[in-house]
Amino acid sequence: MLDKFLHYDYEIIIFLNSLGSEKWDWFWLFVTKPINWIWLVIYLSYLFIKTFGLKKGFQLILTTFLTCVITLLTVEFIKRGVARLRPINNEEIQHLLRIVEQTKNYSFVSGHAAFSFTLVFLSFKILQEPIKFIGIIFIFPLLFAYSRLYLGFHFLSDILSGALLGFGIANLGWWATKKWIFKESI
């Protein structure tokens, strides 16, 4: 069963990675760098303060930040425990992949997917009532996650597991936000 799952995971990454072209490599290298998304964090922070006022806005920023830190620590713990090689470092399939950029460390779970889905899902839960089209921010983690597939840095299972982890931790962050910031009884 596990062999069949891994086989499909290998086939999917080989297919998705093969769709890339040198013409688009620069774009996906840009998208995959976390520093290039700092504008989103600044914009969400601005929305928190503008929508909820200075005090509550800063509390929301702090809660969101701490939730994202918990996500990153959890990802590192899982990566070190599982120690799955990235597709581009996996000797079984690396010769079948377009290698645009090298990277080390481990693949499972995707920290990019986990972090981006934590940030966006928690921000969405906080802002969904007061801001009508806030759901548009889900484009960010989808682009971020796809960039990891495009570059051969993660298998699809790494991305999906990271996204699920991000949703789970964001829900814990949302629970804490409702209880301590919005003072809702849970």
JOVENWO-V704944 format. One record per helix or strand. SS is the DSSP state (2 for helix, 1 for strand). FROM is the first residue (numbers start at 1). TO is the last residue. If there is no record, write none. Layout:
BEGIN
ss: {SS & SS}
from: {FROM & FROM}
to: {TO & TO}
END
This chain:
BEGIN
ss: {2 & 2 & 2 & 2 & 1 & 2 & 2 & 1 & 2 & 2 & 2}
from: {2 & 22 & 34 & 54 & 85 & 87 & 94 & 106 & 111 & 134 & 156}
to: {18 & 32 & 52 & 82 & 85 & 89 & 96 & 106 & 127 & 150 & 181}
END
